[in-house]
């Protein structure tokens, strides 16, 4: 409990959620969004902050890190945080920015997500 943040703000709530993501890799996409891979068992030691990764690069191994309820063993938690800012802020985003960005499909139907997911990483 000592690791938790004040949950009276959206940032505080998201920081608390991030604690439960465990071993996590955040990848900035060329389109400016952030792909989040969480609950990894391990992250390759050769992967470092700022590295460029190509399609097919191993960024982690599926696990159950920080999963409080061990009924949900070994799974990958994937999110895509959508960049809500304009291009003039490119390169100035902080980790706190990423935490409060809306995820892809927030407030949308499953059909909308399926119809609009084809170009996420292009």
VEXKE-826971 format. One record per residue (C-alpha): y, x, z; residue in one letter. Coordinates in steps of 0.2 Angstrom, whole numbers, plus 2048, in hexadecimal, padded with zeros to 3 digits. Each point is the difference from the previous one (the first is absolute). Layout:
BEGIN
{py = Y, px = X, pz = Z, rest = a}
...
//
This chain:
BEGIN
{py = 800, px = 800, pz = 800, rest = x}
{py = 80C, px = 80F, pz = 802, rest = x}
{py = 800, px = 802, pz = 7EE, rest = x}
{py = 807, px = 7EF, pz = 7FC, rest = x}
{py = 813, px = 7FD, pz = 7FB, rest = x}
{py = 80C, px = 7F2, pz = 805, rest = x}
{py = 7FA, px = 7F1, pz = 7F6, rest = x}
{py = 811, px = 7F7, pz = 800, rest = x}
{py = 804, px = 806, pz = 7EE, rest = x}
{py = 7F7, px = 800, pz = 7F0, rest = x}
{py = 7FF, px = 813, pz = 800, rest = x}
{py = 7F8, px = 800, pz = 811, rest = x}
{py = 7F3, px = 7F3, pz = 7FB, rest = x}
{py = 7FC, px = 80A, pz = 7F1, rest = x}
{py = 7FF, px = 811, pz = 809, rest = x}
{py = 7F4, px = 7F7, pz = 80C, rest = x}
{py = 7F5, px = 7FA, pz = 7F2, rest = x}
{py = 800, px = 812, pz = 7F9, rest = x}
{py = 7F8, px = 806, pz = 80F, rest = x}
{py = 7F1, px = 7F5, pz = 7FC, rest = x}
{py = 7FF, px = 807, pz = 7EF, rest = x}
{py = 7F8, px = 810, pz = 806, rest = x}
{py = 7FF, px = 80E, pz = 7F4, rest = x}
{py = 80B, px = 7FB, pz = 7F2, rest = x}
{py = 806, px = 807, pz = 7EF, rest = x}
{py = 810, px = 7F9, pz = 7F9, rest = x}
{py = 802, px = 803, pz = 7ED, rest = x}
{py = 811, px = 7FE, pz = 7F7, rest = x}
{py = 7FC, px = 7F9, pz = 7EF, rest = x}
{py = 80A, px = 805, pz = 7F1, rest = x}
{py = 807, px = 7EE, pz = 7FF, rest = x}
{py = 808, px = 803, pz = 812, rest = x}
{py = 7F4, px = 7F6, pz = 80A, rest = x}
{py = 7F4, px = 807, pz = 80E, rest = x}
{py = 7EE, px = 7FE, pz = 800, rest = x}
{py = 7F8, px = 800, pz = 812, rest = x}
{py = 7EE, px = 805, pz = 803, rest = x}
{py = 7FB, px = 7FD, pz = 812, rest = x}
{py = 7F2, px = 802, pz = 80D, rest = x}
{py = 7FA, px = 810, pz = 7F7, rest = x}
{py = 7F2, px = 80A, pz = 809, rest = x}
{py = 808, px = 810, pz = 7FA, rest = x}
{py = 80D, px = 806, pz = 7F4, rest = x}
{py = 7FC, px = 80F, pz = 7F5, rest = x}
{py = 808, px = 80F, pz = 809, rest = x}
{py = 807, px = 806, pz = 7EF, rest = x}
{py = 80A, px = 7F1, pz = 7FE, rest = x}
{py = 812, px = 803, pz = 807, rest = x}
{py = 810, px = 7F7, pz = 801, rest = x}
{py = 80A, px = 800, pz = 7F0, rest = x}
{py = 7F0, px = 804, pz = 7F5, rest = x}
{py = 7FF, px = 7F8, pz = 7EF, rest = x}
{py = 7F0, px = 7F7, pz = 7FD, rest = x}
{py = 7F8, px = 7FA, pz = 7F0, rest = x}
{py = 7F5, px = 7F1, pz = 7FD, rest = x}
{py = 7EF, px = 804, pz = 807, rest = x}
{py = 806, px = 80C, pz = 80E, rest = x}
{py = 7F6, px = 7FD, pz = 810, rest = x}
{py = 80E, px = 7FC, pz = 80D, rest = x}
{py = 7F4, px = 7FB, pz = 80E, rest = x}
{py = 7EF, px = 7FA, pz = 805, rest = x}
{py = 7FD, px = 7EE, pz = 806, rest = x}
{py = 7FE, px = 7FE, pz = 813, rest = x}
{py = 805, px = 7F6, pz = 80F, rest = x}
{py = 80E, px = 80B, pz = 808, rest = x}
{py = 80A, px = 7F6, pz = 80C, rest = x}
{py = 7F6, px = 7F0, pz = 7FE, rest = x}
{py = 801, px = 7F8, pz = 811, rest = x}
{py = 7F2, px = 7F3, pz = 7FC, rest = x}
{py = 7F1, px = 80A, pz = 7FB, rest = x}
{py = 7F8, px = 7F1, pz = 7F7, rest = x}
{py = 80A, px = 805, pz = 7F1, rest = x}
{py = 7F8, px = 811, pz = 7FD, rest = x}
{py = 804, px = 80B, pz = 7F1, rest = x}
{py = 80C, px = 7F8, pz = 7F5, rest = x}
{py = 80F, px = 804, pz = 7F6, rest = x}
{py = 811, px = 7F8, pz = 804, rest = x}
{py = 80B, px = 800, pz = 7F0, rest = x}
{py = 812, px = 7FA, pz = 7FF, rest = x}
{py = 80D, px = 802, pz = 7F3, rest = x}
{py = 812, px = 801, pz = 807, rest = x}
{py = 80C, px = 7FA, pz = 7F3, rest = x}
{py = 810, px = 809, pz = 7FE, rest = x}
{py = 80E, px = 7F3, pz = 803, rest = x}
{py = 80E, px = 80D, pz = 7FD, rest = x}
{py = 80A, px = 804, pz = 7F0, rest = x}
{py = 7FD, px = 811, pz = 7F7, rest = x}
{py = 810, px = 808, pz = 807, rest = x}
{py = 7F6, px = 802, pz = 811, rest = x}
{py = 7F2, px = 809, pz = 7F7, rest = x}
{py = 7FB, px = 810, pz = 80A, rest = x}
{py = 809, px = 7FA, pz = 810, rest = x}
{py = 7F3, px = 7F4, pz = 808, rest = x}
{py = 7FA, px = 804, pz = 811, rest = x}
{py = 7EF, px = 7FC, pz = 808, rest = x}
{py = 808, px = 7F2, pz = 809, rest = x}
{py = 806, px = 7F8, pz = 7EF, rest = x}
{py = 7EE, px = 800, pz = 7FA, rest = x}
{py = 7FA, px = 7F7, pz = 810, rest = x}
{py = 80B, px = 7F1, pz = 7FE, rest = x}
{py = 7FE, px = 7FE, pz = 7ED, rest = x}
{py = 7F8, px = 7F0, pz = 7FB, rest = x}
{py = 7EE, px = 802, pz = 7FA, rest = x}
{py = 7FB, px = 7FB, pz = 7EE, rest = x}
{py = 7FC, px = 7EE, pz = 7FF, rest = x}
{py = 809, px = 7FB, pz = 811, rest = x}
{py = 803, px = 7ED, pz = 7FF, rest = x}
{py = 7F7, px = 7FF, pz = 7F0, rest = x}
{py = 7F0, px = 7F7, pz = 7FB, rest = x}
{py = 7F0, px = 809, pz = 7FC, rest = x}
{py = 802, px = 7FA, pz = 7EE, rest = x}
{py = 811, px = 808, pz = 7FF, rest = x}
{py = 7F9, px = 810, pz = 807, rest = x}
{py = 7F2, px = 800, pz = 7F3, rest = x}
{py = 80C, px = 7FC, pz = 7F2, rest = x}
{py = 80C, px = 80E, pz = 805, rest = x}
{py = 7F5, px = 80F, pz = 806, rest = x}
{py = 7FD, px = 807, pz = 7EF, rest = x}
{py = 80F, px = 80C, pz = 7FF, rest = x}
{py = 801, px = 805, pz = 812, rest = x}
{py = 7FD, px = 813, pz = 7FD, rest = x}
{py = 807, px = 802, pz = 7EF, rest = x}
//
